Amino acid sequence: MRMKAQGVTVVEVEMPQLAELNGQVGFPVALYEAYDDMVGYLAHTGTGLTIEALAREIASPDVKGTYDGLVIPRKLPGPDNTLLDAGPIYDAAIKTARPALQALYARTFADHRLDAIAFPTTPRVAIASNPDSSSLENFGLFIQNTDPGSNAGIPGIQIPVALGATSELPIGLELDGPAGSDAQLVAIGMALDIVFGRLPPPLMNRD
């Protein structure tokens, strides 16, 4: 309502293929490229460390499990708790699924003449930081809305617009723009920041 009151035209759109295409891109690309990118980073910075040595020192159980079970052996989860070679799946993601995802975004922006797509940053309010918060289920839930635009390589920005009634933690509005519209998207975000106003700083816990 605040945006409409300031002259923003809101158009409801559907992207029925979004989740399917994103699922074919997200984890295959992130987990496969994590190996090569980390090996390159370690070599570039002159640490003298191998990726295997680095993985042995990872403190986070879920991150260490991901490196040991998927990243280093170049595997991806398959059906019935199987592991599949990541190479062919990654190739299909880069050559087929990601271009299709990018085309879906391009068509949506063009067909509806959109400057940005607006949606909740996360589908659920923030949860307490504990071991369960890093579970695969919760991780997937909290990246659900922002993951597709990231995998398509389009610009995104998010602004806090309210506080949770119970959690009193920020609720975010995400804006994704067409490829190459970074400057325009920042301008839109700055304008909406004025519309919604700044949130109060968090209260310090003195217990």
C-alpha positions in Angstrom: 0.0 0.0 0.0 2.8 2.4 0.8 4.4 1.8 -2.6 1.1 2.3 -4.4 0.5 5.5 -2.5 3.8 6.8 -3.9 2.9 6.1 -7.5 4.5 2.6 -7.8 2.6 0.4 -10.3 2.3 -3.1 -8.9 1.8 -6.0 -11.4 1.3 -9.5 -10.2 3.2 -12.1 -12.3 3.8 -15.8 -12.2 6.9 -17.7 -13.1 5.8 -21.3 -13.0 9.1 -22.8 -14.3 11.2 -20.8 -11.8 11.6 -23.4 -9.1 12.2 -26.3 -11.5 14.9 -24.5 -13.5 16.6 -23.1 -10.4 16.8 -26.5 -8.9 18.7 -27.7 -11.9 21.2 -24.8 -11.4 21.7 -23.9 -7.8 23.4 -26.7 -5.9 25.1 -28.3 -9.0 26.8 -25.0 -9.8 27.6 -23.9 -6.2 29.0 -27.3 -5.1 30.9 -28.0 -8.3 32.5 -24.6 -8.6 33.3 -24.5 -4.9 36.2 -26.9 -5.5 37.9 -25.1 -8.4 37.3 -21.6 -6.9 38.8 -22.6 -3.5 41.8 -24.4 -5.1 42.4 -21.2 -7.2 42.1 -19.0 -4.2 44.5 -21.0 -2.1 47.0 -20.9 -4.9 46.6 -17.2 -5.6 47.0 -16.2 -2.0 50.1 -18.4 -1.5 48.8 -20.1 1.6 50.5 -23.4 0.7 47.4 -25.2 1.8 45.6 -27.9 -0.2 41.8 -27.9 -0.3 42.0 -31.2 1.6 44.1 -29.6 4.4 41.6 -26.7 4.6 38.7 -29.1 4.9 40.2 -30.9 7.8 40.2 -27.6 9.8 36.6 -26.6 9.0 34.8 -26.1 12.4 31.2 -25.9 11.2 29.9 -29.5 11.1 27.5 -28.9 8.2 30.1 -27.1 6.0 32.7 -29.7 6.8 30.2 -32.5 5.9 29.5 -30.7 2.6 33.2 -30.4 1.7 34.1 -33.9 2.7 31.1 -35.6 1.2 30.4 -33.5 -1.9 32.8 -30.7 -2.8 36.1 -32.6 -2.6 35.0 -35.9 -4.2 33.1 -33.9 -6.9 29.7 -35.5 -6.1 26.1 -34.4 -5.9 23.2 -36.0 -4.0 21.1 -38.4 -6.1 17.9 -40.3 -5.4 17.6 -42.7 -2.5 20.7 -41.3 -0.7 23.0 -42.0 -3.7 25.9 -39.9 -4.9 26.3 -38.9 -8.5 29.3 -37.6 -10.5 28.9 -33.8 -10.5 30.6 -33.2 -13.8 27.8 -34.1 -16.2 25.2 -32.5 -14.0 27.2 -29.3 -13.8 27.7 -29.2 -17.6 23.9 -29.6 -18.1 23.3 -26.8 -15.6 25.7 -24.4 -17.4 24.8 -25.2 -21.0 21.0 -25.7 -20.7 19.3 -25.0 -17.4 21.0 -21.6 -16.5 20.4 -20.1 -20.0 16.8 -21.2 -19.7 16.6 -19.6 -16.2 18.1 -16.4 -17.6 15.7 -16.4 -20.5 12.7 -16.9 -18.2 13.7 -13.8 -16.2 14.3 -11.8 -19.4 10.9 -12.7 -20.8 9.2 -11.9 -17.5 10.8 -8.4 -17.3 10.1 -7.7 -21.0 6.6 -9.1 -21.3 5.3 -7.2 -18.2 7.5 -4.1 -18.7 8.9 -4.4 -15.2 11.6 -2.3 -13.6 12.0 -4.9 -10.8 10.4 -8.0 -9.3 9.5 -7.5 -5.6 9.0 -10.3 -3.1 9.8 -11.2 0.5 13.5 -11.8 1.1 12.7 -15.0 3.1 9.4 -17.0 3.3 9.6 -17.1 7.1 10.7 -14.9 9.9 14.2 -15.4 11.3 14.8 -18.3 13.6 17.2 -18.6 16.6 20.8 -19.3 15.8 21.4 -22.9 16.8 22.7 -26.1 15.2 19.2 -26.7 13.7 19.3 -23.3 12.0 22.1 -24.7 9.7 20.2 -27.8 8.7 19.8 -28.5 5.0 16.0 -28.0 5.3 16.3 -24.6 7.0 19.1 -23.5 4.7 17.0 -24.4 1.6 14.0 -22.6 3.1 15.9 -19.4 3.8 17.6 -19.1 0.4 14.4 -20.2 -1.4 13.4 -16.7 -2.6 16.8 -15.2 -3.3 18.5 -18.2 -4.9 17.0 -18.0 -8.4 18.0 -14.5 -9.2 21.5 -15.1 -7.8 21.8 -18.2 -10.0 20.6 -16.3 -13.0 23.2 -13.6 -12.4 20.8 -10.7 -12.3 21.2 -7.8 -9.8 19.3 -8.0 -6.5 18.9 -5.7 -3.5 17.0 -6.0 -0.3 15.8 -3.5 2.1 14.3 -3.9 5.7 10.7 -2.8 5.7 9.3 -3.9 9.1 10.0 -5.8 12.3 8.5 -9.1 13.2 5.6 -8.8 15.6 7.1 -11.4 17.9 10.7 -11.8 16.9 11.3 -8.0 16.5 13.8 -8.9 13.8 13.9 -7.2 10.4 11.6 -8.3 7.6 13.1 -7.8 4.2 11.7 -6.8 0.8 13.9 -8.2 -2.1 14.1 -6.5 -5.5 15.5 -8.2 -8.5 16.1 -6.3 -11.7 16.9 -7.1 -15.3 20.4 -8.0 -16.3 22.6 -4.9 -16.4 20.2 -2.7 -14.4 22.4 -2.4 -11.3 22.4 1.4 -11.1 18.7 1.6 -11.7 17.9 -1.0 -9.1 20.0 0.8 -6.5 18.1 4.0 -7.2 14.8 2.1 -6.8 16.0 0.7 -3.5 17.1 4.1 -2.2 13.7 5.5 -3.1 11.8 2.7 -1.3 14.1 3.1 1.7 12.7 6.6 2.0 9.1 5.3 1.6 9.5 2.7 4.3 11.8 4.7 6.6 14.7 3.4 8.7 14.0 0.7 11.3 15.0 1.4 14.9 18.3 -0.2 16.0 18.1 -3.6 17.8 17.8 -3.5 21.5 20.9 -4.6 23.4 20.4 -7.7 25.6 21.7 -6.8 29.0 21.1 -10.1 30.7 
